[in-house]
């Protein structure tokens, strides 16, 4: 067997593809740990670097800047080169970025480390989707949901377990450990991922790919929809949820992280069941509409209604995450509306919106917090009031409603 590629009829290649998909899913989950890791280091980073919420929001968002910018180039690259060595090199870059971030004694170096991490992680989701597109096209939405499950396992690991590691060993030693994990994953990716040859598929020129994908309204609407779902998890789960729960409910960091983990658990459930349900019934737009409504309602309840029961709070966070699981359906809608030869570009465009939501909302909410700050400080760290967090985070239910508008436009296109 060719060690770089497997043909369409290569059974051994298909078996190895199952292993490769699992490893790629773990890579995506690993990237998610790094994506949300600042959320359990908020006080440590603000203290050690002497920065405000806005600056910390930018530091966290430096992961998203290269990630978002690179999605379209990565999509084109994967359409032509394939995922194998691309993902291997990307994982090695992530490990390097972790080391740079962990050795930071100034916020500017930390920016650079997060930037490198974001560059490498930019291939995690497109690479995984390319693998399942090449090998398992008939189960794309369901397996995309399975990939989100892997990501949410990473998101959960990046909450209470990572918070415990930070408290026990400090944030820098914890990041060094994550760098080692990246080295191991890079070796596994190189050993298992294969590029599937599809000679029957007509290759499109760059001009044709851009013309078709960018000229298809479903590409843009699918991107905005997925971004409206992703913002719920990236902003609340990835950075501001833990300090919100600490302030509003008086939780310890590990307890607050455990509650935020329910958001990621819900997303995993929603992505898997929503992907399967939409593949089985074909009622993709209806499921997308339900997801938007659930996100908007659940987030409003969590942010503004007095919740005296820990069970009810956990249930609302879980429901919020289930709604956000609709993120995978925007990818499926865009992929179905475009030719297979341009699948990498269509996925890249949607993922640009998804990651762009993190790059936008992390500092945006930080800016709202600073704008509404009432002047309190403790040990040089700004203290934000309960109502300040609620007001700043209210942008999230509004954003979820934007997703519902996208579903309406997609429905009119199909009518």
Secondary structure in CASP SS format (residue, H / E / C, confidence):
PFRMAT SS
TARGET T0000
AUTHOR 0000-0000-0000
METHOD secondary structure of the structure
MODEL  1
X C 1.00
X C 1.00
X C 1.00
X C 1.00
X E 1.00
X E 1.00
X C 1.00
X C 1.00
X C 1.00
X C 1.00
X H 1.00
X H 1.00
X H 1.00
X H 1.00
X H 1.00
X H 1.00
X H 1.00
X H 1.00
X H 1.00
X H 1.00
X H 1.00
X H 1.00
X H 1.00
X H 1.00
X H 1.00
X H 1.00
X H 1.00
X H 1.00
X H 1.00
X H 1.00
X H 1.00
X H 1.00
X H 1.00
X H 1.00
X H 1.00
X H 1.00
X H 1.00
X H 1.00
X H 1.00
X H 1.00
X C 1.00
X H 1.00
X H 1.00
X H 1.00
X H 1.00
X H 1.00
X H 1.00
X H 1.00
X H 1.00
X C 1.00
X C 1.00
X C 1.00
X H 1.00
X H 1.00
X H 1.00
X H 1.00
X H 1.00
X H 1.00
X H 1.00
X H 1.00
X H 1.00
X H 1.00
X H 1.00
X H 1.00
X H 1.00
X H 1.00
X H 1.00
X H 1.00
X H 1.00
X H 1.00
X H 1.00
X H 1.00
X H 1.00
X H 1.00
X H 1.00
X H 1.00
X H 1.00
X H 1.00
X H 1.00
X H 1.00
X H 1.00
X C 1.00
X C 1.00
X H 1.00
X H 1.00
X H 1.00
X H 1.00
X H 1.00
X H 1.00
X H 1.00
X H 1.00
X H 1.00
X H 1.00
X H 1.00
X H 1.00
X H 1.00
X H 1.00
X H 1.00
X H 1.00
X H 1.00
X H 1.00
X H 1.00
X C 1.00
X C 1.00
X C 1.00
X C 1.00
X H 1.00
X H 1.00
X H 1.00
X H 1.00
X H 1.00
X H 1.00
X H 1.00
X H 1.00
X H 1.00
X H 1.00
X H 1.00
X H 1.00
X H 1.00
X H 1.00
X H 1.00
X H 1.00
X H 1.00
X H 1.00
X H 1.00
X H 1.00
X H 1.00
X H 1.00
X H 1.00
X H 1.00
X H 1.00
X H 1.00
X H 1.00
X H 1.00
X H 1.00
X C 1.00
X H 1.00
X H 1.00
X H 1.00
X H 1.00
X H 1.00
X H 1.00
X H 1.00
X H 1.00
X H 1.00
X H 1.00
X H 1.00
X H 1.00
X H 1.00
X H 1.00
X H 1.00
X H 1.00
X H 1.00
X H 1.00
X H 1.00
X H 1.00
X H 1.00
X H 1.00
X H 1.00
X H 1.00
X H 1.00
X H 1.00
X H 1.00
X H 1.00
X H 1.00
X H 1.00
X H 1.00
X H 1.00
X H 1.00
X C 1.00
X H 1.00
X H 1.00
X H 1.00
X H 1.00
X H 1.00
X H 1.00
X H 1.00
X H 1.00
X H 1.00
X H 1.00
X H 1.00
X H 1.00
X H 1.00
X H 1.00
X H 1.00
X H 1.00
X H 1.00
X H 1.00
X H 1.00
X H 1.00
X H 1.00
X H 1.00
X C 1.00
X C 1.00
X E 1.00
X E 1.00
X C 1.00
X C 1.00
X C 1.00
X C 1.00
X C 1.00
X C 1.00
X C 1.00
X C 1.00
X C 1.00
X H 1.00
X H 1.00
X H 1.00
X H 1.00
X H 1.00
X H 1.00
X H 1.00
X H 1.00
X H 1.00
X C 1.00
X C 1.00
X H 1.00
X H 1.00
X H 1.00
X H 1.00
X H 1.00
X H 1.00
X H 1.00
X H 1.00
X H 1.00
X H 1.00
X H 1.00
X H 1.00
X H 1.00
X H 1.00
X H 1.00
X H 1.00
X H 1.00
X H 1.00
X H 1.00
X H 1.00
X H 1.00
X H 1.00
X H 1.00
X H 1.00
X H 1.00
X H 1.00
X H 1.00
X H 1.00
X H 1.00
X H 1.00
X H 1.00
X H 1.00
X H 1.00
X C 1.00
X C 1.00
X C 1.00
X H 1.00
X H 1.00
X H 1.00
X H 1.00
X H 1.00
X H 1.00
X H 1.00
X H 1.00
X H 1.00
X H 1.00
X H 1.00
X H 1.00
X H 1.00
X H 1.00
X H 1.00
X H 1.00
X H 1.00
X H 1.00
X H 1.00
X H 1.00
X H 1.00
X H 1.00
X H 1.00
X H 1.00
X H 1.00
X H 1.00
X H 1.00
X H 1.00
X H 1.00
X C 1.00
X C 1.00
X H 1.00
X H 1.00
X H 1.00
X H 1.00
X H 1.00
X H 1.00
X H 1.00
X H 1.00
X H 1.00
X H 1.00
X H 1.00
X H 1.00
X H 1.00
X H 1.00
X H 1.00
X H 1.00
X H 1.00
X H 1.00
X H 1.00
X H 1.00
X H 1.00
X C 1.00
X C 1.00
X C 1.00
X C 1.00
X C 1.00
X H 1.00
X H 1.00
X H 1.00
X H 1.00
X H 1.00
X H 1.00
X H 1.00
X H 1.00
X H 1.00
X H 1.00
X H 1.00
X H 1.00
X H 1.00
X H 1.00
X H 1.00
X C 1.00
X C 1.00
X H 1.00
X H 1.00
X H 1.00
X H 1.00
X H 1.00
X H 1.00
X H 1.00
X H 1.00
X H 1.00
X H 1.00
X C 1.00
X C 1.00
X C 1.00
X H 1.00
X H 1.00
X H 1.00
X H 1.00
X H 1.00
X H 1.00
X H 1.00
X H 1.00
X H 1.00
X H 1.00
X H 1.00
X H 1.00
X H 1.00
X H 1.00
X H 1.00
X H 1.00
X H 1.00
X H 1.00
X H 1.00
X H 1.00
X H 1.00
X H 1.00
X H 1.00
X H 1.00
X H 1.00
X H 1.00
X H 1.00
X H 1.00
X H 1.00
X H 1.00
X H 1.00
X H 1.00
X H 1.00
X C 1.00
X C 1.00
X C 1.00
X E 1.00
X E 1.00
X E 1.00
X C 1.00
X C 1.00
X E 1.00
X E 1.00
X E 1.00
X C 1.00
X C 1.00
X H 1.00
X H 1.00
X H 1.00
X H 1.00
X H 1.00
X H 1.00
X H 1.00
X H 1.00
X C 1.00
X H 1.00
X H 1.00
X H 1.00
X H 1.00
X H 1.00
X H 1.00
X H 1.00
X H 1.00
X H 1.00
X H 1.00
X H 1.00
X H 1.00
X H 1.00
X H 1.00
X H 1.00
X H 1.00
X H 1.00
X H 1.00
X H 1.00
X H 1.00
X C 1.00
END
